[in-house]
Amino acid sequence: MKIKNLAGAPIEVFWVNVFNPARDLVKQTEKPIRNATDTQINSYNGHEFLVKFYKGNNKQTGGFVKGPKEETIYVSYDKKRGFRIKQQTKFDEMKENIKGATSLCENQPSGEFSECVANVLNEDIEKLSDAKDEISKYRNLMASRLRNYTCADPTMNSTAPIESTKMVVGDKRYKIDSLFESSHAHIWSIEDFVSPEECAALEKFGRPRLRRATVAAEDGTSTVSESRKAQQAGYKNMRDFPDDPLWDLYHRVLHVTNKKTGFRLQPDGQEDFTIIQYNPTDQYTPHCDGNCDHSPHIPGGRVATAVMYCKVADAGGGTTFTKADVFVKPKPGMATFFSYRGPDGLMDPGYTEHSGCPVIEGEKVITTFWMRDGVSKENPWTVFDPSGVPIFEDNIETISVGMSGDEL
């Protein structure tokens, strides 16, 4: 957050240690903040702060609590009312600018009003656009380096959850650990989500059918790529047969995803489970499961993924979401979920880009379920590529047989 001093004299800002009954004050800057200057302070949502003058007989103080978004804190002083503190986010600032622009342009002819407002706001829009591009550029540059470091660190543990909640599915109660939350991307994990019996059924079916894993090609078909070294097999029976040993797991994944995201995904037309096995040196480099460019979702395209870990490597084999600063150290029976479409229908701008770290020792076996919105019995997943673009009729059989797998 940025502290801007408009109080007429130097001020000091202190963090209030509410965890100590004495409420100790921790000074936030080495030197006082001079009048008409500003300074940047790192903080977190909910932190409490106290403001006072640096020197003099005026012992009055002011206070504020840091909000959830990046903001500017304007500190002014009035002799009658004392410290006046205004907290303003970028959104608040933009609202004020829009209000000012509409007031300035209100006397313009109706045909020129929009152009007048656009001209007044043009500088703000350009600044926001430039800042967004700059942040995205440096985030992308850092992501690959962070991934290499994370994968190489044997002591790395799973990212601490932002919050943990409970969800009842059937007769079982699950703990949902939220690892990342944004308007268009969510990442969460659930321990003991897949039973040993379900894992045994998956492995029994999958091992005899394993073959080299593929990725989606430009035309929507499947192709072998060095970016993904693993073996895979598809499991197709659980969707339509309630007596199948994995029928419950299939519907459980959809239920959890819908309840967590607010989606209304239906079983009909969804992809099959994909069983994936990794040996030492096998990995999957950073990728997205659907579009991750903040474009509008295309009906038939993927919107969420569930990765279920049946067997974890003795060393390596973690899952990284470096642009979201999230790392998952798998445990047997654990599931990692992530969704990548916002309520406005736009896709994630890249936070769910993920990778499977190289397996160093042992074997890793997972099952992946890619979930789509806009599929049905009449138009199943096989007629769309992962982003939702229809596949040429000649290629549909290739997709069905070859799988469109592209997972960590």
QUIVENNOR-V811215 format. One record per residue. N is the residue number from 1. RES is the residue in one small letter. OMEGA is omega in whole degrees, 0 to 359 (none if undefined). Layout:
n = {N;N}
res = {RES;RES}
omega = {OMEGA;OMEGA}
This chain:
n = {1;2;3;4;5;6;7;8;9;10;11;12;13;14;15;16;17;18;19;20;21;22;23;24;25;26;27;28;29;30;31;32;33;34;35;36;37;38;39;40;41;42;43;44;45;46;47;48;49;50;51;52;53;54;55;56;57;58;59;60;61;62;63;64;65;66;67;68;69;70;71;72;73;74;75;76;77;78;79;80;81;82;83;84;85;86;87;88;89;90;91;92;93;94;95;96;97;98;99;100;101;102;103;104;105;106;107;108;109;110;111;112;113;114;115;116;117;118;119;120;121;122;123;124;125;126;127;128;129;130;131;132;133;134;135;136;137;138;139;140;141;142;143;144;145;146;147;148;149;150;151;152;153;154;155;156;157;158;159;160;161;162;163;164;165;166;167;168;169;170;171;172;173;174;175;176;177;178;179;180;181;182;183;184;185;186;187;188;189;190;191;192;193;194;195;196;197;198;199;200;201;202;203;204;205;206;207;208;209;210;211;212;213;214;215;216;217;218;219;220;221;222;223;224;225;226;227;228;229;230;231;232;233;234;235;236;237;238;239;240;241;242;243;244;245;246;247;248;249;250;251;252;253;254;255;256;257;258;259;260;261;262;263;264;265;266;267;268;269;270;271;272;273;274;275;276;277;278;279;280;281;282;283;284;285;286;287;288;289;290;291;292;293;294;295;296;297;298;299;300;301;302;303;304;305;306;307;308;309;310;311;312;313;314;315;316;317;318;319;320;321;322;323;324;325;326;327;328;329;330;331;332;333;334;335;336;337;338;339;340;341;342;343;344;345;346;347;348;349;350;351;352;353;354;355;356;357;358;359;360;361;362;363;364;365;366;367;368;369;370;371;372;373;374;375;376;377;378;379;380;381;382;383;384;385;386;387;388;389;390;391;392;393;394;395;396;397;398;399;400;401;402;403;404;405;406;407;408}
res = {m;k;i;k;n;l;a;g;a;p;i;e;v;f;w;v;n;v;f;n;p;a;r;d;l;v;k;q;t;e;k;p;i;r;n;a;t;d;t;q;i;n;s;y;n;g;h;e;f;l;v;k;f;y;k;g;n;n;k;q;t;g;g;f;v;k;g;p;k;e;e;t;i;y;v;s;y;d;k;k;r;g;f;r;i;k;q;q;t;k;f;d;e;m;k;e;n;i;k;g;a;t;s;l;c;e;n;q;p;s;g;e;f;s;e;c;v;a;n;v;l;n;e;d;i;e;k;l;s;d;a;k;d;e;i;s;k;y;r;n;l;m;a;s;r;l;r;n;y;t;c;a;d;p;t;m;n;s;t;a;p;i;e;s;t;k;m;v;v;g;d;k;r;y;k;i;d;s;l;f;e;s;s;h;a;h;i;w;s;i;e;d;f;v;s;p;e;e;c;a;a;l;e;k;f;g;r;p;r;l;r;r;a;t;v;a;a;e;d;g;t;s;t;v;s;e;s;r;k;a;q;q;a;g;y;k;n;m;r;d;f;p;d;d;p;l;w;d;l;y;h;r;v;l;h;v;t;n;k;k;t;g;f;r;l;q;p;d;g;q;e;d;f;t;i;i;q;y;n;p;t;d;q;y;t;p;h;c;d;g;n;c;d;h;s;p;h;i;p;g;g;r;v;a;t;a;v;m;y;c;k;v;a;d;a;g;g;g;t;t;f;t;k;a;d;v;f;v;k;p;k;p;g;m;a;t;f;f;s;y;r;g;p;d;g;l;m;d;p;g;y;t;e;h;s;g;c;p;v;i;e;g;e;k;v;i;t;t;f;w;m;r;d;g;v;s;k;e;n;p;w;t;v;f;d;p;s;g;v;p;i;f;e;d;n;i;e;t;i;s;v;g;m;s;g;d;e;l}
omega = {179;176;180;184;175;188;178;179;180;179;172;180;182;169;180;181;183;179;178;180;180;180;179;176;181;183;188;178;180;181;177;178;183;179;178;174;178;179;182;179;176;181;182;178;176;178;183;183;176;180;175;178;183;182;176;183;181;184;180;178;173;181;176;178;181;178;185;183;176;186;174;180;179;181;177;182;177;185;181;187;179;180;175;184;180;178;185;174;176;178;177;180;179;178;179;180;178;178;178;181;180;178;181;186;188;181;179;174;186;182;183;184;183;180;179;180;180;180;180;184;187;182;179;181;179;179;180;181;179;180;179;179;181;179;180;181;182;176;180;179;182;189;184;179;179;179;180;180;182;182;185;185;182;181;184;176;179;176;178;182;173;175;177;180;179;176;179;176;185;180;182;180;182;173;180;177;179;184;180;179;171;183;186;181;177;177;178;181;179;176;179;180;180;183;176;180;178;177;179;179;179;182;179;179;191;188;180;186;183;173;187;180;182;173;180;177;183;182;179;178;182;180;177;181;178;179;181;179;180;176;185;174;180;178;193;193;195;187;190;185;182;180;177;183;181;180;182;180;180;181;177;178;180;181;180;181;180;183;182;188;187;176;175;183;181;181;186;175;183;178;176;167;174;179;185;181;181;173;178;183;177;180;170;184;186;182;173;180;175;174;176;181;178;177;177;177;177;179;184;181;180;178;182;181;170;177;184;186;177;178;182;181;175;176;182;175;177;179;182;168;192;180;175;182;181;175;178;173;190;170;178;180;181;174;173;179;169;179;188;170;181;180;178;179;179;182;176;178;175;184;180;169;188;179;172;181;178;172;181;178;175;187;177;178;179;171;183;175;176;185;184;173;180;177;181;176;181;180;183;183;185;181;179;170;184;181;180;179;180;180;177;186;182;185;186;180;179;179;183;184;187;185;176;186;174;187;189;none}
